Amino acid sequence: LNKNYKTKLTVDNEYGEKTKVGLVKALQTELNQTYGKKLTVDGVFGEKTKKAIKTLKKGDKNDLVRVLQAFLICEGYSLIVGGNFADATVAAVKDYKKKHKFKLINGNAGSAMFESLCK
């Protein structure tokens, strides 16, 4: 986050509110850069950010996948933040959805998944 999004976070291995805000800013930045969404990069996951989310799935390779992977790492999943939505990311998404009682337990990450991660 510090290197790619200049968040200036203290590296303390704690997933706190500042990290979450930094991750949301990274999400908003990637939605703007990849999909031209013109979101305000403010670190607040609001309705505009939610509506701008594109569903990620196995095989996707981009920086938005990297942001998803970073969120999942903060939730305790062992992943490499490489931007490749491969089997390990699919498994983490499915497990996260199961633990958070999503109605549809699949390996895709859409707006409901990001909303849950950003709470």
Secondary structure, DSSP 4 states (H G I P E B T S, - for coil): -HHHH-------S---HHHHHHHHHHHHHHHHHHH------SS---HHHHHH---B-TT-BSHHHHHHHHHHHHTT-----SSB--HHHHHHHHHHHHHTT-SS--S-B-HHHHHHHH-
